[in-house]
């Protein structure tokens, strides 16, 4: 199934509430996410506020405002939302004289509440939702990349290394390297069987040349390990790092594994074990601490050579939500309680 991908900077909660965006940015999809995140009361409150703001009949607006108060605002409310004390005081004043207030007064107070809750949806819930879509899109793209035989590709596309990599994939590959190297050393030591080392070398070489396409281990990591760790066991979360430093890390792994294999085949077992041991130590740092020594070397060399960062290294890293939140910086420059500081227009009393 195709997935619509939009620039996050073009997405506002106002458009989502109006259900004017294509899936998966439409209102039903966003509602499903809010329900799964246990924050659907904010969405329901914002939609209820919009209904009142579009209402031109004073009596109907008053009735809907009382329902809004009882469900979302009062201390005993079933779906209480997080709004400021100032807005709560305005609602209390409104409730006291509800039968005498004009529709304009109702709209003014409801608009204040709508701005606060909409800003909360924009800067917290929508950011997490866009992040989830971005992660799902990247995972799907990587899976399609691994299944290269299902889609015709040019030679350049086939031998292209991914611009970003999932950290779950990276750390799982490192774990597999640790297991395979230890197994290889033990098998060589006790049974004199050196051929597993050739598979280790092939894996590094295949990943350097064309990413996951020709590496059986990559198919296991992409289609078995990642879903198991993230979707079933829920002990890992997808985040993404630039591809070029990781490709360099694979090259370093290839150098160590090829050297150890050559020493192994020439009968220098102890030197071979030393080379394998260094590879295990470096891979263990990736598995346990997400510390890639080769990536550190890459970054240092880029600084020493004063080379400009590659485009993948400049791309958005969704490892933490606050980095993604920068795409919404233009709408978060000041307090959301001020009309001038919000991206939301003040709805007129006229019916749309």
C-alpha positions in Angstrom: 0.0 0.0 0.0 1.4 3.4 -0.9 1.9 6.0 1.8 1.6 9.7 1.3 4.7 11.5 2.6 4.4 15.2 3.3 6.9 17.9 4.5 6.3 18.1 8.3 6.6 21.9 8.1 3.5 22.0 5.9 1.4 20.1 8.5 -0.7 22.0 11.1 -3.2 20.7 13.6 -5.7 23.1 12.1 -5.6 21.3 8.8 -5.8 17.9 10.6 -8.9 19.1 12.5 -10.5 20.3 9.3 -9.7 16.8 7.8 -8.2 18.5 4.7 -5.1 16.4 4.5 -4.6 13.0 2.8 -4.1 9.8 4.8 -2.2 9.1 7.0 -2.5 12.8 8.1 -6.3 12.8 8.0 -8.5 13.2 11.1 -9.5 9.5 11.6 -5.9 8.4 11.5 -4.9 11.2 13.9 -7.8 10.2 16.2 -6.7 6.6 16.2 -3.2 7.7 17.3 -4.6 10.0 20.0 -6.7 7.1 21.3 -3.6 4.8 21.4 -1.7 7.6 23.2 -4.5 8.2 25.7 -4.9 11.8 24.8 -8.1 11.8 22.8 -9.7 14.2 25.2 -7.6 17.0 23.8 -8.7 16.2 20.3 -12.4 15.9 21.3 -12.1 19.2 23.2 -10.6 21.0 20.2 -13.3 19.7 17.9 -16.1 20.7 20.4 -14.6 24.2 20.6 -14.7 24.5 16.8 -18.3 23.5 16.8 -19.1 26.3 19.3 -16.9 28.8 17.4 -18.9 28.1 14.2 -22.2 28.5 16.0 -24.0 31.8 15.5 -27.1 31.1 17.6 -26.6 32.3 21.2 -28.8 29.8 22.9 -27.2 26.9 21.1 -23.7 28.2 21.8 -24.6 28.5 25.5 -25.9 25.0 25.7 -22.9 23.5 24.0 -20.6 25.5 26.2 -22.3 24.0 29.3 -21.8 20.6 27.9 -18.1 21.5 27.2 -17.7 22.6 30.8 -19.2 19.5 32.3 -17.2 17.1 30.1 -13.8 18.8 29.8 -13.2 21.7 32.2 -14.7 21.1 35.6 -12.7 19.3 38.3 -15.2 16.5 38.2 -15.1 16.3 34.4 -14.9 12.9 32.9 -12.4 14.0 30.2 -10.7 16.9 31.9 -8.2 18.8 29.7 -5.1 20.7 30.7 -5.9 24.4 30.3 -4.5 27.4 32.3 -6.1 28.8 35.4 -6.9 32.0 33.5 -9.1 30.2 31.0 -10.7 28.2 33.8 -11.6 31.4 35.5 -13.1 32.7 32.3 -15.2 29.6 32.0 -16.4 29.9 35.6 -17.4 33.5 34.9 -19.2 32.4 31.7 -21.0 29.6 33.5 -22.3 32.0 36.2 -24.1 34.2 33.7 -24.5 31.7 30.9 -28.1 32.7 30.0 -27.2 36.3 29.7 -23.9 36.3 27.8 -23.8 37.0 24.1 -22.5 34.6 21.5 -19.4 36.9 21.0 -18.5 36.5 24.7 -18.9 32.8 24.4 -16.7 32.7 21.3 -14.0 34.8 23.0 -13.6 32.4 26.0 -13.9 29.3 23.9 -11.4 30.6 21.5 -8.8 31.1 24.3 -9.3 27.5 25.4 -9.1 26.3 21.8 -5.8 28.1 21.2 -4.2 26.5 24.3 -5.4 23.0 23.6 -4.6 23.3 19.8 -1.1 24.4 20.7 -0.7 21.4 22.9 -1.9 19.1 20.1 0.4 20.9 17.6 3.6 20.9 19.7 3.3 17.6 21.4 0.8 15.1 20.0 1.2 16.0 16.3 5.0 16.0 16.6 4.9 12.4 18.0 2.4 11.4 15.3 4.5 12.8 12.5 7.5 11.1 14.0 5.7 7.8 14.0 4.7 8.2 10.3 8.3 9.1 9.5 9.7 6.1 11.2 7.1 3.8 9.6 7.9 5.2 6.2 11.6 4.7 6.6 11.1 1.1 7.8 8.9 0.3 4.8 11.4 1.9 2.4 14.2 -0.1 3.9 12.2 -3.3 3.7 11.4 -2.6 0.0 15.1 -1.9 -0.5 16.0 -5.3 0.9 13.5 -7.0 -1.4 15.3 -5.7 -4.5 14.2 -8.5 -6.8 10.5 -7.4 -6.5 11.2 -4.1 -8.3 13.4 -3.4 -11.3 16.4 -1.2 -10.4 19.1 0.5 -12.3 22.7 -0.4 -11.6 23.2 2.8 -9.6 20.2 2.2 -7.5 21.2 -1.4 -6.8 24.6 -0.5 -5.5 23.4 2.5 -3.5 24.0 2.4 0.2 21.0 3.6 2.4 21.2 7.3 3.3 20.0 6.6 6.8 20.0 3.4 8.9 17.8 2.2 11.7 19.8 2.0 15.0 18.0 -1.3 15.7 19.5 -2.7 12.5 22.9 -1.4 13.4 23.0 -2.8 16.9 21.6 -6.1 15.8 24.2 -6.4 13.1 26.8 -5.7 15.7 25.3 -8.4 18.0 25.3 -10.9 15.1 29.0 -10.0 14.4 29.9 -10.7 18.1 28.0 -14.1 18.0 29.5 -15.2 14.6 33.1 -14.2 15.5 32.9 -16.0 18.9 31.4 -19.1 17.2 34.1 -18.9 14.5 36.9 -18.8 17.0 35.5 -21.7 19.0 34.9 -23.8 15.9 38.4 -23.1 14.6 40.0 -23.8 17.9 38.2 -27.1 18.7 37.4 -28.5 15.2 39.8 -26.7 12.9 37.0 -25.5 10.6 37.8 -22.0 9.3 35.0 -21.5 6.7 32.7 -19.5 8.9 35.2 -16.6 8.8 34.6 -16.4 5.0 30.9 -15.8 5.6 31.7 -13.0 8.1 33.9 -11.3 5.5 31.3 -11.7 2.8 28.6 -10.1 5.0 30.7 -7.0 5.6 31.6 -6.8 1.9 28.0 -7.3 0.7 26.7 -4.6 3.1 29.4 -2.1 1.9 28.6 -2.7 -1.8 24.8 -2.5 -1.8 23.4 -2.3 1.7 21.0 -5.1 2.7 20.4 -6.5 -0.8 22.8 -9.4 -1.0 23.4 -10.1 2.7 21.3 -13.0 4.3 22.0 -11.5 7.7 20.4 -8.3 6.7 17.2 -10.1 5.7 17.1 -11.6 9.2 17.7 -8.3 10.9 15.1 -6.4 8.8 12.3 -8.9 8.7 12.8 -10.9 11.9 14.9 -9.1 14.5 13.6 -5.6 14.2 9.8 -6.6 14.4 10.6 -9.0 17.2 12.5 -6.4 19.3 10.3 -3.4 18.6 6.8 -4.7 17.8 6.6 -7.9 19.9 8.9 -7.5 22.8 8.9 -3.7 22.8 12.4 -3.4 24.2 13.7 -1.2 21.4 12.6 1.8 19.4 13.5 2.7 15.9 15.6 5.8 15.4 17.8 6.7 12.5 21.4 7.7 11.9 23.3 8.9 8.8 24.4 6.1 6.4 27.9 7.2 5.3 29.6 6.8 8.8 28.0 3.4 9.2 29.3 2.4 5.7 32.8 3.4 6.9 32.2 1.3 10.0 31.4 -1.7 7.8 34.6 -1.1 5.9 36.6 -1.1 9.1 34.8 -4.3 10.1 35.8 -5.8 6.7 39.4 -4.8 7.2 39.6 -6.5 10.6 37.7 -9.6 9.5 39.7 -10.0 6.3 42.9 -9.7 8.2 41.9 -12.2 10.9 40.7 -14.6 8.2 44.0 -14.4 6.3 45.9 -15.0 9.5 43.6 -17.9 10.3 44.2 -19.5 7.0 48.0 -19.1 7.2 47.9 -20.8 10.6 48.7 -17.9 12.8 45.9 -18.7 15.2 46.9 -16.4 18.1 47.3 -13.3 15.9 44.0 -14.2 14.2 42.2 -14.4 17.6 43.7 -11.0 18.6 42.2 -9.4 15.4 38.9 -11.1 16.0 39.0 -10.0 19.6 39.4 -6.3 18.6 36.4 -6.7 16.3 34.3 -8.3 19.1 35.3 -5.4 21.4 34.3 -2.7 19.0 31.0 -4.5 18.1 30.2 -5.0 21.8 30.5 -1.2 22.3 27.8 -0.7 19.6 25.6 -3.4 21.1 25.8 -2.3 24.7 26.3 1.5 24.5 25.5 2.4 20.9 29.1 3.7 20.7 30.6 3.3 17.2 34.3 3.9 17.2 34.5 3.9 13.4 31.9 6.6 13.4 33.9 8.7 15.8 36.9 8.2 13.5 34.7 9.3 10.5 33.6 12.5 12.3 37.1 13.4 13.4 38.4 12.9 9.9 35.7 15.1 8.4 36.7 17.9 10.8 40.4 17.5 10.2 39.8 17.5 6.4 37.4 20.4 6.8 34.9 18.7 4.5 31.3 19.7 4.4 28.8 17.3 5.9 27.2 14.9 3.4 23.5 15.4 2.8 22.4 12.3 4.8 24.4 13.6 7.8 22.4 16.8 7.6 19.0 15.0 7.4 16.6 15.0 10.3 17.6 12.5 12.9 14.5 11.2 14.7 16.5 9.6 17.5 14.8 12.0 20.0 11.5 13.9 19.6 13.0 17.3 20.4 15.0 17.2 17.2 11.9 16.6 15.1 10.1 19.4 17.0 12.4 21.9 15.3 10.3 21.6 12.2 7.5 23.3 14.1 9.7 26.1 15.5 8.0 28.8 13.5 4.7 28.1 15.4 6.3 27.9 18.9 8.2 31.2 19.1 6.1 32.5 22.1 3.4 31.7 24.6 0.4 29.9 23.1 -2.1 31.9 25.1 -1.5 35.0 23.0 -3.5 35.5 19.8 -0.5 37.0 18.1 1.7 34.0 19.0 -0.5 31.3 17.6 -0.8 29.9 14.1 -4.5 29.4 14.5 -6.9 31.9 13.1 -9.8 33.2 15.2 -12.9 31.7 13.8 -15.7 34.0 12.8 -19.2 33.7 14.1 -20.4 33.1 10.5 -21.2 29.6 9.4 -18.6 28.3 6.9 
